Amino acid sequence: MHLMAGGTTPLTKPVWADDLVTDDGHAFELVSPVLLLPGDRLAFEETALVVTRAGGTRVRHPGNWATRCRRGSVG
């Protein structure tokens, strides 16, 4: 599933996530899984994923950035 940071998640039901991968091969690995709900907005702030719930509550979830190799990439 592809979720956009900075926009409203296109979820129709709650989803557990333990990492988020960017289009450029980086991943944000969460310390513990996060329950994402329909209408959540995602943003990254330094070492945290910030989830803004539909009602306006902001929740910070700590994690770390990592580089992921994609299939077909030359290293």
PyMOL Python script that loads the backbone (N, CA, C, O; Angstrom):
from pymol import cmd

cmd.read_pdbstr("""\
ATOM      1  N   MET A   1       0.847  -1.170   0.000  1.00  0.00           N
ATOM      2  CA  MET A   1       0.000   0.000   0.000  1.00  0.00           C
ATOM      3  C   MET A   1       0.891   1.231   0.000  1.00  0.00           C
ATOM      4  O   MET A   1       1.903   1.269   0.701  1.00  0.00           O
ATOM      5  N   HIS A   2       0.528   2.215  -0.767  1.00  0.00           N
ATOM      6  CA  HIS A   2       1.300   3.455  -0.870  1.00  0.00           C
ATOM      7  C   HIS A   2       0.557   4.558  -0.122  1.00  0.00           C
ATOM      8  O   HIS A   2      -0.593   4.863  -0.438  1.00  0.00           O
ATOM      9  N   LEU A   3       1.219   5.154   0.871  1.00  0.00           N
ATOM     10  CA  LEU A   3       0.638   6.254   1.639  1.00  0.00           C
ATOM     11  C   LEU A   3       1.487   7.496   1.422  1.00  0.00           C
ATOM     12  O   LEU A   3       2.714   7.408   1.384  1.00  0.00           O
ATOM     13  N   MET A   4       0.857   8.639   1.281  1.00  0.00           N
ATOM     14  CA  MET A   4       1.570   9.886   1.068  1.00  0.00           C
ATOM     15  C   MET A   4       1.770  10.617   2.392  1.00  0.00           C
ATOM     16  O   MET A   4       0.813  10.842   3.133  1.00  0.00           O
ATOM     17  N   ALA A   5       3.012  10.987   2.687  1.00  0.00           N
ATOM     18  CA  ALA A   5       3.269  11.831   3.852  1.00  0.00           C
ATOM     19  C   ALA A   5       2.871  13.255   3.485  1.00  0.00           C
ATOM     20  O   ALA A   5       3.128  13.713   2.372  1.00  0.00           O
ATOM     21  N   GLY A   6       2.255  13.936   4.408  1.00  0.00           N
ATOM     22  CA  GLY A   6       1.822  15.301   4.160  1.00  0.00           C
ATOM     23  C   GLY A   6       0.412  15.391   3.603  1.00  0.00           C
ATOM     24  O   GLY A   6      -0.102  16.490   3.395  1.00  0.00           O
ATOM     25  N   GLY A   7      -0.213  14.259   3.360  1.00  0.00           N
ATOM     26  CA  GLY A   7      -1.577  14.256   2.852  1.00  0.00           C
ATOM     27  C   GLY A   7      -2.439  13.313   3.673  1.00  0.00           C
ATOM     28  O   GLY A   7      -1.939  12.588   4.533  1.00  0.00           O
ATOM     29  N   THR A   8      -3.714  13.329   3.406  1.00  0.00           N
ATOM     30  CA  THR A   8      -4.619  12.440   4.105  1.00  0.00           C
ATOM     31  C   THR A   8      -4.440  11.026   3.577  1.00  0.00           C
ATOM     32  O   THR A   8      -4.403  10.816   2.365  1.00  0.00           O
ATOM     33  N   THR A   9      -4.330  10.054   4.476  1.00  0.00           N
ATOM     34  CA  THR A   9      -4.142   8.670   4.050  1.00  0.00           C
ATOM     35  C   THR A   9      -5.393   8.166   3.338  1.00  0.00           C
ATOM     36  O   THR A   9      -6.512   8.470   3.753  1.00  0.00           O
ATOM     37  N   PRO A  10      -5.205   7.395   2.262  1.00  0.00           N
ATOM     38  CA  PRO A  10      -6.356   6.896   1.506  1.00  0.00           C
ATOM     39  C   PRO A  10      -6.893   5.583   2.083  1.00  0.00           C
ATOM     40  O   PRO A  10      -7.258   4.675   1.336  1.00  0.00           O
ATOM     41  N   LEU A  11      -6.938   5.490   3.387  1.00  0.00           N
ATOM     42  CA  LEU A  11      -7.364   4.247   4.025  1.00  0.00           C
ATOM     43  C   LEU A  11      -8.880   4.187   4.147  1.00  0.00           C
ATOM     44  O   LEU A  11      -9.540   5.195   4.401  1.00  0.00           O
ATOM     45  N   THR A  12      -9.417   2.988   3.962  1.00  0.00           N
ATOM     46  CA  THR A  12     -10.847   2.789   4.167  1.00  0.00           C
ATOM     47  C   THR A  12     -11.104   2.011   5.451  1.00  0.00           C
ATOM     48  O   THR A  12     -12.242   1.905   5.907  1.00  0.00           O
ATOM     49  N   LYS A  13     -10.021   1.463   6.036  1.00  0.00           N
ATOM     50  CA  LYS A  13     -10.117   0.739   7.307  1.00  0.00           C
ATOM     51  C   LYS A  13      -8.797   0.910   8.046  1.00  0.00           C
ATOM     52  O   LYS A  13      -7.796   1.252   7.417  1.00  0.00           O
ATOM     53  N   PRO A  14      -8.758   0.685   9.365  1.00  0.00           N
ATOM     54  CA  PRO A  14      -7.508   0.811  10.127  1.00  0.00           C
ATOM     55  C   PRO A  14      -6.444  -0.176   9.626  1.00  0.00           C
ATOM     56  O   PRO A  14      -6.759  -1.305   9.252  1.00  0.00           O
ATOM     57  N   VAL A  15      -5.178   0.272   9.627  1.00  0.00           N
ATOM     58  CA  VAL A  15      -4.055  -0.535   9.165  1.00  0.00           C
ATOM     59  C   VAL A  15      -2.894  -0.372  10.138  1.00  0.00           C
ATOM     60  O   VAL A  15      -2.586   0.747  10.549  1.00  0.00           O
ATOM     61  N   TRP A  16      -2.242  -1.481  10.513  1.00  0.00           N
ATOM     62  CA  TRP A  16      -1.032  -1.430  11.335  1.00  0.00           C
ATOM     63  C   TRP A  16       0.169  -1.245  10.417  1.00  0.00           C
ATOM     64  O   TRP A  16       0.258  -1.901   9.379  1.00  0.00           O
ATOM     65  N   ALA A  17       1.097  -0.356  10.786  1.00  0.00           N
ATOM     66  CA  ALA A  17       2.324  -0.137  10.015  1.00  0.00           C
ATOM     67  C   ALA A  17       3.516  -0.204  10.951  1.00  0.00           C
ATOM     68  O   ALA A  17       3.472   0.320  12.064  1.00  0.00           O
ATOM     69  N   ASP A  18       4.594  -0.856  10.492  1.00  0.00           N
ATOM     70  CA  ASP A  18       5.818  -0.879  11.298  1.00  0.00           C
ATOM     71  C   ASP A  18       6.976  -0.191  10.592  1.00  0.00           C
ATOM     72  O   ASP A  18       8.012   0.057  11.210  1.00  0.00           O
ATOM     73  N   ASP A  19       6.823   0.121   9.314  1.00  0.00           N
ATOM     74  CA  ASP A  19       7.773   0.969   8.620  1.00  0.00           C
ATOM     75  C   ASP A  19       7.091   1.598   7.417  1.00  0.00           C
ATOM     76  O   ASP A  19       6.093   1.086   6.909  1.00  0.00           O
ATOM     77  N   LEU A  20       7.649   2.718   6.970  1.00  0.00           N
ATOM     78  CA  LEU A  20       7.118   3.456   5.828  1.00  0.00           C
ATOM     79  C   LEU A  20       8.263   3.665   4.856  1.00  0.00           C
ATOM     80  O   LEU A  20       9.329   4.137   5.251  1.00  0.00           O
ATOM     81  N   VAL A  21       8.064   3.324   3.601  1.00  0.00           N
ATOM     82  CA  VAL A  21       9.112   3.397   2.586  1.00  0.00           C
ATOM     83  C   VAL A  21       8.814   4.554   1.641  1.00  0.00           C
ATOM     84  O   VAL A  21       7.676   4.745   1.212  1.00  0.00           O
ATOM     85  N   THR A  22       9.862   5.329   1.320  1.00  0.00           N
ATOM     86  CA  THR A  22       9.716   6.448   0.397  1.00  0.00           C
ATOM     87  C   THR A  22      10.002   5.993  -1.027  1.00  0.00           C
ATOM     88  O   THR A  22      10.540   4.906  -1.238  1.00  0.00           O
ATOM     89  N   ASP A  23       9.646   6.817  -2.000  1.00  0.00           N
ATOM     90  CA  ASP A  23       9.881   6.484  -3.404  1.00  0.00           C
ATOM     91  C   ASP A  23      11.362   6.425  -3.755  1.00  0.00           C
ATOM     92  O   ASP A  23      11.733   5.783  -4.738  1.00  0.00           O
ATOM     93  N   ASP A  24      12.220   7.082  -2.970  1.00  0.00           N
ATOM     94  CA  ASP A  24      13.651   7.107  -3.289  1.00  0.00           C
ATOM     95  C   ASP A  24      14.458   6.043  -2.548  1.00  0.00           C
ATOM     96  O   ASP A  24      15.683   6.138  -2.482  1.00  0.00           O
ATOM     97  N   GLY A  25      13.792   5.036  -1.990  1.00  0.00           N
ATOM     98  CA  GLY A  25      14.499   3.910  -1.396  1.00  0.00           C
ATOM     99  C   GLY A  25      14.838   4.042   0.072  1.00  0.00           C
ATOM    100  O   GLY A  25      15.553   3.198   0.610  1.00  0.00           O
ATOM    101  N   HIS A  26      14.352   5.063   0.731  1.00  0.00           N
ATOM    102  CA  HIS A  26      14.566   5.205   2.167  1.00  0.00           C
ATOM    103  C   HIS A  26      13.355   4.660   2.918  1.00  0.00           C
ATOM    104  O   HIS A  26      12.245   4.605   2.388  1.00  0.00           O
ATOM    105  N   ALA A  27      13.593   4.261   4.155  1.00  0.00           N
ATOM    106  CA  ALA A  27      12.494   3.746   4.973  1.00  0.00           C
ATOM    107  C   ALA A  27      12.569   4.363   6.352  1.00  0.00           C
ATOM    108  O   ALA A  27      13.656   4.583   6.887  1.00  0.00           O
ATOM    109  N   PHE A  28      11.422   4.639   6.921  1.00  0.00           N
ATOM    110  CA  PHE A  28      11.352   5.091   8.300  1.00  0.00           C
ATOM    111  C   PHE A  28      10.860   3.902   9.108  1.00  0.00           C
ATOM    112  O   PHE A  28       9.710   3.480   8.977  1.00  0.00           O
ATOM    113  N   GLU A  29      11.747   3.362   9.949  1.00  0.00           N
ATOM    114  CA  GLU A  29      11.440   2.180  10.749  1.00  0.00           C
ATOM    115  C   GLU A  29      10.978   2.627  12.131  1.00  0.00           C
ATOM    116  O   GLU A  29      11.737   3.223  12.895  1.00  0.00           O
ATOM    117  N   LEU A  30       9.733   2.330  12.430  1.00  0.00           N
ATOM    118  CA  LEU A  30       9.138   2.742  13.695  1.00  0.00           C
ATOM    119  C   LEU A  30       9.625   1.862  14.844  1.00  0.00           C
ATOM    120  O   LEU A  30       9.881   0.674  14.648  1.00  0.00           O
ATOM    121  N   VAL A  31       9.755   2.438  16.039  1.00  0.00           N
ATOM    122  CA  VAL A  31      10.159   1.694  17.228  1.00  0.00           C
ATOM    123  C   VAL A  31       9.126   0.620  17.553  1.00  0.00           C
ATOM    124  O   VAL A  31       9.479  -0.491  17.949  1.00  0.00           O
ATOM    125  N   SER A  32       7.846   0.957  17.385  1.00  0.00           N
ATOM    126  CA  SER A  32       6.767  -0.010  17.580  1.00  0.00           C
ATOM    127  C   SER A  32       5.689   0.261  16.535  1.00  0.00           C
ATOM    128  O   SER A  32       5.576   1.389  16.053  1.00  0.00           O
ATOM    129  N   PRO A  33       4.896  -0.748  16.174  1.00  0.00           N
ATOM    130  CA  PRO A  33       3.866  -0.554  15.145  1.00  0.00           C
ATOM    131  C   PRO A  33       2.876   0.552  15.516  1.00  0.00           C
ATOM    132  O   PRO A  33       2.608   0.814  16.689  1.00  0.00           O
ATOM    133  N   VAL A  34       2.350   1.183  14.477  1.00  0.00           N
ATOM    134  CA  VAL A  34       1.408   2.296  14.632  1.00  0.00           C
ATOM    135  C   VAL A  34       0.104   1.918  13.939  1.00  0.00           C
ATOM    136  O   VAL A  34       0.114   1.396  12.824  1.00  0.00           O
ATOM    137  N   LEU A  35      -1.006   2.181  14.599  1.00  0.00           N
ATOM    138  CA  LEU A  35      -2.309   1.962  13.988  1.00  0.00           C
ATOM    139  C   LEU A  35      -2.703   3.233  13.250  1.00  0.00           C
ATOM    140  O   LEU A  35      -2.918   4.277  13.866  1.00  0.00           O
ATOM    141  N   LEU A  36      -2.796   3.140  11.925  1.00  0.00           N
ATOM    142  CA  LEU A  36      -3.213   4.274  11.109  1.00  0.00           C
ATOM    143  C   LEU A  36      -4.699   4.135  10.815  1.00  0.00           C
ATOM    144  O   LEU A  36      -5.187   3.052  10.490  1.00  0.00           O
ATOM    145  N   LEU A  37      -5.405   5.248  10.936  1.00  0.00           N
ATOM    146  CA  LEU A  37      -6.855   5.261  10.769  1.00  0.00           C
ATOM    147  C   LEU A  37      -7.255   6.057   9.532  1.00  0.00           C
ATOM    148  O   LEU A  37      -6.506   6.934   9.103  1.00  0.00           O
ATOM    149  N   PRO A  38      -8.425   5.771   8.946  1.00  0.00           N
ATOM    150  CA  PRO A  38      -8.901   6.589   7.830  1.00  0.00           C
ATOM    151  C   PRO A  38      -8.930   8.071   8.225  1.00  0.00           C
ATOM    152  O   PRO A  38      -9.397   8.423   9.308  1.00  0.00           O
ATOM    153  N   GLY A  39      -8.433   8.922   7.347  1.00  0.00           N
ATOM    154  CA  GLY A  39      -8.423  10.359   7.606  1.00  0.00           C
ATOM    155  C   GLY A  39      -7.178  10.868   8.295  1.00  0.00           C
ATOM    156  O   GLY A  39      -7.022  12.079   8.457  1.00  0.00           O
ATOM    157  N   ASP A  40      -6.266   9.964   8.715  1.00  0.00           N
ATOM    158  CA  ASP A  40      -5.004  10.398   9.331  1.00  0.00           C
ATOM    159  C   ASP A  40      -4.147  11.129   8.310  1.00  0.00           C
ATOM    160  O   ASP A  40      -4.167  10.815   7.120  1.00  0.00           O
ATOM    161  N   ARG A  41      -3.389  12.118   8.799  1.00  0.00           N
ATOM    162  CA  ARG A  41      -2.398  12.815   7.976  1.00  0.00           C
ATOM    163  C   ARG A  41      -1.030  12.461   8.525  1.00  0.00           C
ATOM    164  O   ARG A  41      -0.829  12.444   9.739  1.00  0.00           O
ATOM    165  N   LEU A  42      -0.074  12.175   7.624  1.00  0.00           N
ATOM    166  CA  LEU A  42       1.263  11.756   8.027  1.00  0.00           C
ATOM    167  C   LEU A  42       2.291  12.818   7.676  1.00  0.00           C
ATOM    168  O   LEU A  42       2.214  13.456   6.626  1.00  0.00           O
ATOM    169  N   ALA A  43       3.261  13.000   8.579  1.00  0.00           N
ATOM    170  CA  ALA A  43       4.376  13.906   8.331  1.00  0.00           C
ATOM    171  C   ALA A  43       5.582  13.373   9.088  1.00  0.00           C
ATOM    172  O   ALA A  43       5.428  12.672  10.088  1.00  0.00           O
ATOM    173  N   PHE A  44       6.779  13.699   8.621  1.00  0.00           N
ATOM    174  CA  PHE A  44       8.005  13.295   9.299  1.00  0.00           C
ATOM    175  C   PHE A  44       8.661  14.521   9.907  1.00  0.00           C
ATOM    176  O   PHE A  44       8.798  15.551   9.248  1.00  0.00           O
ATOM    177  N   GLU A  45       9.065  14.409  11.162  1.00  0.00           N
ATOM    178  CA  GLU A  45       9.787  15.466  11.861  1.00  0.00           C
ATOM    179  C   GLU A  45      11.004  14.841  12.513  1.00  0.00           C
ATOM    180  O   GLU A  45      10.891  14.175  13.543  1.00  0.00           O
ATOM    181  N   GLU A  46      12.172  15.053  11.913  1.00  0.00           N
ATOM    182  CA  GLU A  46      13.444  14.518  12.405  1.00  0.00           C
ATOM    183  C   GLU A  46      13.363  13.019  12.656  1.00  0.00           C
ATOM    184  O   GLU A  46      13.383  12.245  11.699  1.00  0.00           O
ATOM    185  N   THR A  47      13.272  12.584  13.904  1.00  0.00           N
ATOM    186  CA  THR A  47      13.270  11.149  14.219  1.00  0.00           C
ATOM    187  C   THR A  47      11.899  10.675  14.682  1.00  0.00           C
ATOM    188  O   THR A  47      11.799   9.813  15.554  1.00  0.00           O
ATOM    189  N   ALA A  48      10.849  11.234  14.103  1.00  0.00           N
ATOM    190  CA  ALA A  48       9.498  10.812  14.486  1.00  0.00           C
ATOM    191  C   ALA A  48       8.538  10.911  13.295  1.00  0.00           C
ATOM    192  O   ALA A  48       8.654  11.794  12.445  1.00  0.00           O
ATOM    193  N   LEU A  49       7.602   9.985  13.268  1.00  0.00           N
ATOM    194  CA  LEU A  49       6.461  10.079  12.383  1.00  0.00           C
ATOM    195  C   LEU A  49       5.379  10.797  13.176  1.00  0.00           C
ATOM    196  O   LEU A  49       5.055  10.393  14.292  1.00  0.00           O
ATOM    197  N   VAL A  50       4.825  11.846  12.615  1.00  0.00           N
ATOM    198  CA  VAL A  50       3.761  12.578  13.290  1.00  0.00           C
ATOM    199  C   VAL A  50       2.448  12.260  12.579  1.00  0.00           C
ATOM    200  O   VAL A  50       2.294  12.507  11.382  1.00  0.00           O
ATOM    201  N   VAL A  51       1.515  11.712  13.336  1.00  0.00           N
ATOM    202  CA  VAL A  51       0.197  11.374  12.806  1.00  0.00           C
ATOM    203  C   VAL A  51      -0.795  12.385  13.370  1.00  0.00           C
ATOM    204  O   VAL A  51      -0.937  12.516  14.586  1.00  0.00           O
ATOM    205  N   THR A  52      -1.475  13.095  12.480  1.00  0.00           N
ATOM    206  CA  THR A  52      -2.530  14.006  12.900  1.00  0.00           C
ATOM    207  C   THR A  52      -3.852  13.308  12.599  1.00  0.00           C
ATOM    208  O   THR A  52      -4.185  13.036  11.445  1.00  0.00           O
ATOM    209  N   ARG A  53      -4.595  13.027  13.666  1.00  0.00           N
ATOM    210  CA  ARG A  53      -5.878  12.339  13.527  1.00  0.00           C
ATOM    211  C   ARG A  53      -6.915  13.279  12.917  1.00  0.00           C
ATOM    212  O   ARG A  53      -6.736  14.497  12.925  1.00  0.00           O
ATOM    213  N   ALA A  54      -7.979  12.720  12.400  1.00  0.00           N
ATOM    214  CA  ALA A  54      -9.036  13.509  11.750  1.00  0.00           C
ATOM    215  C   ALA A  54      -9.582  14.592  12.682  1.00  0.00           C
ATOM    216  O   ALA A  54      -9.995  15.655  12.216  1.00  0.00           O
ATOM    217  N   GLY A  55      -9.588  14.334  13.992  1.00  0.00           N
ATOM    218  CA  GLY A  55     -10.083  15.305  14.966  1.00  0.00           C
ATOM    219  C   GLY A  55      -9.074  16.370  15.358  1.00  0.00           C
ATOM    220  O   GLY A  55      -9.391  17.255  16.153  1.00  0.00           O
ATOM    221  N   GLY A  56      -7.833  16.299  14.800  1.00  0.00           N
ATOM    222  CA  GLY A  56      -6.817  17.313  15.074  1.00  0.00           C
ATOM    223  C   GLY A  56      -5.761  16.917  16.091  1.00  0.00           C
ATOM    224  O   GLY A  56      -4.780  17.642  16.250  1.00  0.00           O
ATOM    225  N   THR A  57      -5.919  15.798  16.788  1.00  0.00           N
ATOM    226  CA  THR A  57      -4.918  15.344  17.755  1.00  0.00           C
ATOM    227  C   THR A  57      -3.654  14.909  17.023  1.00  0.00           C
ATOM    228  O   THR A  57      -3.719  14.153  16.054  1.00  0.00           O
ATOM    229  N   ARG A  58      -2.490  15.397  17.496  1.00  0.00           N
ATOM    230  CA  ARG A  58      -1.191  15.010  16.910  1.00  0.00           C
ATOM    231  C   ARG A  58      -0.492  14.017  17.827  1.00  0.00           C
ATOM    232  O   ARG A  58      -0.400  14.227  19.036  1.00  0.00           O
ATOM    233  N   VAL A  59      -0.001  12.930  17.233  1.00  0.00           N
ATOM    234  CA  VAL A  59       0.704  11.895  17.992  1.00  0.00           C
ATOM    235  C   VAL A  59       2.048  11.645  17.319  1.00  0.00           C
ATOM    236  O   VAL A  59       2.111  11.385  16.117  1.00  0.00           O
ATOM    237  N   ARG A  60       3.136  11.728  18.111  1.00  0.00           N
ATOM    238  CA  ARG A  60       4.497  11.472  17.596  1.00  0.00           C
ATOM    239  C   ARG A  60       4.882  10.027  17.886  1.00  0.00           C
ATOM    240  O   ARG A  60       4.692   9.526  18.994  1.00  0.00           O
ATOM    241  N   HIS A  61       5.433   9.361  16.857  1.00  0.00           N
ATOM    242  CA  HIS A  61       5.877   7.978  16.977  1.00  0.00           C
ATOM    243  C   HIS A  61       7.360   7.928  16.615  1.00  0.00           C
ATOM    244  O   HIS A  61       7.710   8.206  15.468  1.00  0.00           O
ATOM    245  N   PRO A  62       8.251   7.579  17.565  1.00  0.00           N
ATOM    246  CA  PRO A  62       9.682   7.580  17.291  1.00  0.00           C
ATOM    247  C   PRO A  62      10.093   6.462  16.341  1.00  0.00           C
ATOM    248  O   PRO A  62       9.438   5.425  16.235  1.00  0.00           O
ATOM    249  N   GLY A  63      11.203   6.717  15.657  1.00  0.00           N
ATOM    250  CA  GLY A  63      11.756   5.725  14.745  1.00  0.00           C
ATOM    251  C   GLY A  63      13.076   6.210  14.186  1.00  0.00           C
ATOM    252  O   GLY A  63      13.619   7.219  14.637  1.00  0.00           O
ATOM    253  N   ASN A  64      13.591   5.492  13.207  1.00  0.00           N
ATOM    254  CA  ASN A  64      14.881   5.808  12.591  1.00  0.00           C
ATOM    255  C   ASN A  64      14.801   5.653  11.084  1.00  0.00           C
ATOM    256  O   ASN A  64      14.067   4.810  10.568  1.00  0.00           O
ATOM    257  N   TRP A  65      15.576   6.489  10.379  1.00  0.00           N
ATOM    258  CA  TRP A  65      15.671   6.391   8.930  1.00  0.00           C
ATOM    259  C   TRP A  65      16.672   5.317   8.548  1.00  0.00           C
ATOM    260  O   TRP A  65      17.690   5.147   9.218  1.00  0.00           O
ATOM    261  N   ALA A  66      16.389   4.592   7.474  1.00  0.00           N
ATOM    262  CA  ALA A  66      17.286   3.562   6.953  1.00  0.00           C
ATOM    263  C   ALA A  66      17.209   3.606   5.431  1.00  0.00           C
ATOM    264  O   ALA A  66      16.255   4.138   4.862  1.00  0.00           O
ATOM    265  N   THR A  67      18.224   3.041   4.780  1.00  0.00           N
ATOM    266  CA  THR A  67      18.237   2.937   3.325  1.00  0.00           C
ATOM    267  C   THR A  67      17.878   1.514   2.941  1.00  0.00           C
ATOM    268  O   THR A  67      18.421   0.561   3.500  1.00  0.00           O
ATOM    269  N   ARG A  68      16.987   1.369   2.012  1.00  0.00           N
ATOM    270  CA  ARG A  68      16.577   0.050   1.525  1.00  0.00           C
ATOM    271  C   ARG A  68      17.031  -0.104   0.084  1.00  0.00           C
ATOM    272  O   ARG A  68      16.952   0.836  -0.707  1.00  0.00           O
ATOM    273  N   CYS A  69      17.499  -1.272  -0.245  1.00  0.00           N
ATOM    274  CA  CYS A  69      17.860  -1.569  -1.639  1.00  0.00           C
ATOM    275  C   CYS A  69      16.623  -2.041  -2.368  1.00  0.00           C
ATOM    276  O   CYS A  69      15.852  -2.851  -1.855  1.00  0.00           O
ATOM    277  N   ARG A  70      16.446  -1.530  -3.557  1.00  0.00           N
ATOM    278  CA  ARG A  70      15.307  -1.958  -4.364  1.00  0.00           C
ATOM    279  C   ARG A  70      15.776  -2.994  -5.379  1.00  0.00           C
ATOM    280  O   ARG A  70      16.931  -2.985  -5.804  1.00  0.00           O
ATOM    281  N   ARG A  71      14.879  -3.873  -5.755  1.00  0.00           N
ATOM    282  CA  ARG A  71      15.183  -4.889  -6.745  1.00  0.00           C
ATOM    283  C   ARG A  71      15.644  -4.218  -8.037  1.00  0.00           C
ATOM    284  O   ARG A  71      15.009  -3.281  -8.520  1.00  0.00           O
ATOM    285  N   GLY A  72      16.749  -4.704  -8.587  1.00  0.00           N
ATOM    286  CA  GLY A  72      17.261  -4.138  -9.829  1.00  0.00           C
ATOM    287  C   GLY A  72      18.209  -2.989  -9.623  1.00  0.00           C
ATOM    288  O   GLY A  72      18.767  -2.483 -10.597  1.00  0.00           O
ATOM    289  N   SER A  73      18.418  -2.548  -8.386  1.00  0.00           N
ATOM    290  CA  SER A  73      19.349  -1.437  -8.164  1.00  0.00           C
ATOM    291  C   SER A  73      20.781  -1.958  -8.162  1.00  0.00           C
ATOM    292  O   SER A  73      21.051  -3.088  -7.755  1.00  0.00           O
ATOM    293  N   VAL A  74      21.671  -1.124  -8.617  1.00  0.00           N
ATOM    294  CA  VAL A  74      23.091  -1.500  -8.677  1.00  0.00           C
ATOM    295  C   VAL A  74      23.796  -0.851  -7.510  1.00  0.00           C
ATOM    296  O   VAL A  74      23.660   0.354  -7.296  1.00  0.00           O
ATOM    297  N   GLY A  75      24.549  -1.631  -6.746  1.00  0.00           N
ATOM    298  CA  GLY A  75      25.204  -1.064  -5.577  1.00  0.00           C
ATOM    299  C   GLY A  75      26.626  -1.093  -5.713  1.00  0.00           C
ATOM    300  O   GLY A  75      27.342  -0.652  -4.814  1.00  0.00           O
TER     301      GLY A  75
END
""", "prot")
cmd.dss("prot")
cmd.show_as("cartoon", "prot")
cmd.util.cbc("prot")
cmd.orient("prot")
